[in-house]
Amino acid sequence: MRNDTYEKYKQYENNILDNRYIIDKLIGVGGMAVVFRARDTYLNNMTVAIKILKDDVATDETVVKRFKIESKAEGMLKHNNIVSVHDVSTKGKIKYMVMEFLFGLTLKSYLTARGEPLRFEEIVSYSAQILRALSEAHRKNIIHRDIKPQNIMLLENGRVKVMDFGIAKLPDAETITVTDKAVGTVYYMSPEQASGKKNIDTRSDLYSLGAVMYELATGQTPFRGETPLQVLLKHMQEEVVPPRQINPSIPVGLEQIILCAMSKDPAARFQTADEMLGYVKQLQANKKVKFDELPSNSAFKNFMGRLKRIFTEKKEKKKKDK
């Protein structure tokens, strides 16, 4: 956080916004917005978070559009695992969004602080909650399109909240193109989204969640590269290394779920968040469970067969090279 930026917005503290919100403290500075802890005088001084667009982007049409999409999507969704939006203003000079105040840290920060893969119980618990949030969004025909650990808030009580619907695809509404948000999110992007296809559906979010689960289980992202483009191409062209090859302690059932969610072909993935949640719940109940058959379609079986052949060939090649 740069001192000049911090000091500039710290001046908002102890001021009243729109004769309603008492701004208490600057708690975060991002690339496009700053976040304050505040009190809502209309609601018995309830603590809230206020996200205000930075001055240098507040007149940028694309940024403002994304801000509106985020507020609209989150305003349409009322769920325990989705951050709640109370108020929004984009007409005045100061463009802001009022949200519930969350005590916690992002899933990415938590993973980084641990410095190692998460425990099995944590992985399945967080995944199940994210799937419940996605189920609600998908039921309203909203595709998040940016599921990643940075957009998942982990609260003190173990509950997770899905945030930042800024590039979400809303029903019957114009959306932000993926290229507006490519850098920084490529590690979790589905192949169809990476290739720029316009007609992506809810299964893209399930791929992204699979990539998140992969990182939680192994401590590393599924694909890495020197440039964002290299990572995008790997999502589209390369098979992911099975997570148990990186972390053998992962239950077989968890690996099966991750690989199914991350199938290149959307038809080979879980078809809905509820379907994927069903398998995660089975795994929660019995970590030793092995799924004889996940989504019953030939595409998934072909994918697993192809994956097995690829790694068998690699092993044989290594033996010959020795």
C-alpha positions in Angstrom: 0.0 0.0 0.0 1.6 3.3 -1.1 1.8 5.9 1.6 0.6 8.8 -0.7 -2.5 6.8 -1.7 -3.2 5.7 1.9 -2.9 9.2 3.2 -5.1 10.6 0.4 -8.1 8.4 1.3 -7.4 8.3 5.0 -8.8 11.9 5.0 -12.3 10.4 4.5 -12.1 9.1 8.1 -14.5 10.8 10.6 -16.6 12.2 7.8 -20.2 11.5 7.0 -21.1 10.2 3.5 -24.5 11.3 2.0 -25.7 12.3 5.5 -26.0 8.7 6.5 -22.7 6.8 6.8 -20.1 7.7 9.4 -16.7 6.6 8.0 -14.6 5.2 10.8 -11.4 3.7 9.3 -9.7 3.0 6.0 -9.2 -0.8 6.0 -8.0 -1.5 2.4 -6.7 0.0 -0.8 -7.0 -1.9 -4.0 -6.3 -1.2 -7.7 -9.6 0.4 -8.4 -11.2 1.0 -5.0 -10.7 1.7 -1.3 -12.7 0.1 1.5 -13.7 1.7 4.8 -15.3 0.5 7.9 -18.3 2.7 8.6 -21.6 3.0 10.6 -25.0 3.3 9.1 -26.9 5.9 11.1 -30.2 4.7 9.5 -29.7 1.3 11.0 -28.7 1.9 14.6 -25.1 2.6 13.7 -24.7 -0.9 12.3 -21.1 -1.6 11.2 -20.8 -1.8 7.4 -18.1 -1.8 4.8 -18.1 0.9 2.1 -16.3 0.3 -1.1 -15.5 3.6 -2.9 -14.1 3.9 -6.4 -10.7 5.7 -6.6 -10.8 9.2 -8.1 -8.6 8.2 -11.1 -11.0 5.5 -12.3 -14.4 6.9 -11.1 -15.0 8.4 -14.6 -13.8 5.3 -16.5 -16.9 3.8 -18.1 -15.7 0.3 -18.0 -14.8 0.4 -14.4 -18.1 2.1 -13.4 -19.9 -0.6 -15.5 -18.1 -3.3 -13.6 -19.0 -1.6 -10.4 -22.7 -1.6 -11.3 -22.6 -5.2 -12.4 -21.1 -6.2 -9.1 -23.7 -4.3 -7.0 -26.6 -5.6 -9.2 -25.5 -9.2 -9.0 -24.8 -9.2 -5.3 -28.1 -7.3 -4.7 -30.0 -10.0 -6.5 -28.5 -12.7 -4.3 -29.5 -13.3 -0.7 -27.5 -16.2 0.7 -25.4 -17.0 3.7 -22.4 -17.7 1.5 -22.6 -14.6 -0.6 -21.6 -11.1 0.6 -24.7 -8.9 1.1 -25.0 -5.4 -0.6 -27.1 -2.9 1.3 -26.8 0.2 -0.8 -25.1 1.6 -3.9 -24.6 5.0 -5.5 -23.0 5.6 -8.9 -24.6 8.9 -9.9 -22.6 11.4 -7.8 -18.9 12.3 -7.8 -18.2 9.6 -5.1 -19.3 6.2 -6.4 -19.7 3.7 -3.6 -21.2 0.4 -2.5 -22.3 -0.4 1.0 -21.8 -4.1 2.0 -22.0 -6.2 5.2 -18.8 -5.9 7.2 -16.9 -9.2 7.4 -14.4 -10.2 10.1 -12.0 -12.5 8.4 -9.4 -12.8 5.5 -9.5 -14.1 2.0 -8.9 -17.7 1.3 -5.8 -16.8 -0.6 -4.4 -14.9 2.4 -5.2 -17.9 4.6 -3.5 -20.4 2.3 -0.4 -18.1 1.9 -0.2 -17.7 5.7 -0.3 -21.4 6.3 2.4 -22.1 3.7 1.1 -25.6 3.0 -2.0 -27.4 1.7 -5.2 -27.1 3.8 -6.6 -30.0 5.8 -9.0 -32.3 4.1 -11.8 -31.2 6.4 -11.3 -27.5 5.5 -11.1 -28.2 1.8 -14.4 -30.0 1.6 -16.2 -27.6 4.0 -15.1 -24.5 2.1 -15.9 -26.2 -1.3 -19.3 -27.2 -0.2 -20.1 -23.7 0.9 -18.8 -22.2 -2.3 -21.0 -24.6 -4.2 -24.0 -23.6 -2.3 -23.3 -20.0 -3.2 -22.8 -20.9 -6.9 -26.0 -22.9 -6.8 -27.9 -19.9 -5.7 -26.2 -17.6 -8.3 -26.8 -20.1 -11.1 -30.4 -20.5 -10.1 -30.7 -16.8 -10.8 -28.9 -17.2 -14.1 -25.8 -15.4 -12.8 -22.4 -16.8 -13.8 -19.6 -15.4 -11.5 -16.7 -15.9 -14.0 -14.0 -15.0 -11.5 -14.0 -17.7 -8.8 -10.6 -17.6 -7.2 -9.2 -17.7 -3.6 -8.9 -13.9 -3.6 -12.7 -13.6 -4.0 -13.6 -16.0 -1.2 -13.7 -14.5 2.3 -13.1 -16.8 5.2 -14.8 -15.7 8.4 -13.7 -16.4 12.0 -16.5 -19.0 12.4 -15.4 -21.0 9.4 -18.1 -19.7 7.1 -17.0 -18.5 3.6 -18.5 -15.7 1.6 -18.2 -15.4 -2.2 -17.4 -11.8 -3.3 -16.7 -9.7 -6.3 -19.2 -10.3 -9.0 -17.6 -7.5 -11.1 -17.3 -9.5 -14.3 -20.3 -11.7 -13.7 -22.6 -12.6 -16.6 -26.1 -11.5 -15.7 -29.4 -12.6 -17.2 -30.4 -10.5 -20.2 -27.7 -7.9 -19.5 -24.5 -6.6 -21.1 -21.4 -7.8 -19.3 -17.7 -7.0 -19.1 -15.5 -9.0 -21.5 -13.1 -11.5 -20.1 -10.1 -9.6 -21.5 -10.9 -6.7 -19.1 -9.9 -9.0 -16.3 -7.5 -11.5 -17.7 -4.3 -10.7 -15.9 -4.3 -12.0 -12.3 -7.1 -14.4 -12.7 -5.7 -16.7 -15.4 -4.8 -19.4 -12.9 -8.4 -20.4 -12.4 -9.9 -19.6 -15.8 -11.9 -22.3 -17.6 -10.6 -23.3 -21.1 -13.7 -21.9 -22.8 -13.4 -18.6 -20.9 -9.6 -18.5 -21.7 -10.3 -18.9 -25.4 -12.7 -16.0 -25.4 -15.9 -17.9 -26.1 -18.9 -15.7 -25.5 -21.5 -18.4 -24.7 -19.9 -19.8 -21.5 -22.3 -21.3 -19.0 -22.4 -22.2 -15.3 -20.0 -25.1 -15.8 -17.2 -22.6 -16.3 -17.6 -21.6 -12.6 -17.3 -25.3 -11.7 -14.0 -25.6 -13.5 -12.7 -22.5 -11.7 -13.7 -24.0 -8.3 -12.0 -27.2 -9.3 -8.8 -25.1 -9.9 -9.3 -23.5 -6.5 -9.7 -26.9 -4.8 -6.6 -28.1 -6.6 -4.6 -25.2 -5.0 -6.1 -25.8 -1.6 -5.2 -29.5 -1.8 -1.7 -29.2 -3.2 -0.5 -25.7 -2.3 0.0 -24.7 -5.9 -2.1 -23.6 -8.9 -2.9 -26.2 -11.5 -0.9 -24.5 -14.2 2.0 -22.0 -14.1 3.9 -20.1 -16.7 6.2 -17.1 -17.2 3.3 -15.0 -18.7 -0.5 -15.0 -18.3 -0.8 -16.1 -21.9 1.3 -19.2 -21.2 -1.0 -20.1 -18.3 -4.1 -19.6 -20.5 -2.8 -21.8 -23.2 -2.1 -24.6 -20.7 -5.7 -24.4 -19.5 -6.8 -24.9 -23.1 -4.2 -27.4 -24.2 -2.6 -29.4 -21.4 -3.9 -32.0 -19.0 -3.4 -31.1 -15.3 -1.0 -33.2 -13.2 -3.2 -35.3 -10.9 -3.1 -33.7 -7.4 -2.2 -37.0 -5.7 1.1 -36.9 -7.6 1.9 -33.7 -5.8 0.3 -34.5 -2.4 -0.2 -38.3 -2.0 -2.2 -37.7 1.3 -5.2 -36.4 -0.7 -8.1 -38.9 -0.6 -8.8 -40.6 -3.9 -12.3 -39.3 -3.9 -11.1 -35.7 -3.6 -8.8 -36.1 -6.5 -11.6 -37.6 -8.6 -13.9 -34.6 -7.9 -11.1 -32.1 -8.7 -10.2 -33.8 -12.0 -13.9 -34.1 -13.0 -14.5 -30.4 -12.3 -11.4 -29.5 -14.3 -12.2 -31.5 -17.4 -11.4 -29.6 -20.6 -14.8 -30.5 -22.1 -17.7 -28.9 -20.2 -19.8 -32.0 -21.0 -17.4 -34.1 -19.0 -17.7 -32.0 -15.8 -20.4 -31.9 -13.2 -23.3 -30.3 -15.0 -24.6 -28.3 -12.0 -23.3 -27.0 -8.7 -25.8 -29.1 -6.9 -24.6 -32.3 -8.6 -21.0 -31.5 -7.6 -22.1 -30.6 -4.1 -23.7 -34.1 -3.9 -20.3 -35.7 -4.4 -18.5 -33.4 -2.0 -21.1 -34.2 0.7 -20.5 -37.9 0.2 -16.8 -37.3 0.6 -17.4 -35.2 3.7 -19.3 -38.1 5.2 -16.6 -40.7 4.3 -13.2 -39.5 3.2 -12.3 -43.0 2.0 -15.1 -43.1 -0.5 -14.0 -43.8 -4.1 -16.5 -43.0 -6.9 -16.9 -45.8 -9.4 -18.6 -43.3 -11.7 -18.9 -39.6 -11.5 -21.2 -37.7 -14.0 -22.3 -40.7 -16.2 -21.1 -39.7 -19.6 -18.6 -41.2 -22.0 -16.7 -37.9 -22.2 -15.5 -38.2 -18.6 -14.5 -41.8 -19.0 -12.6 -40.9 -22.2 -10.8 -38.0 -20.3 -9.7 -40.3 -17.5 -8.5 -42.9 -20.0 -6.6 -40.3 -22.0 -5.0 -38.9 -18.8 -3.9 -42.3 -17.7 -2.3 -43.0 -21.1 -0.4 -39.7 -21.1 1.2 -40.3 -17.7 2.0 -43.9 -18.5 3.8 -42.8 -21.7 5.7 -40.2 -19.7 6.9 -42.8 -17.2 7.9 -45.2 -19.9 9.9 -42.4 -21.7 11.7 -41.5 -18.5 12.7 -45.2 -18.0 14.1 -45.3 -21.6 16.0 -42.1 -21.1 17.7 -43.6 -18.1 
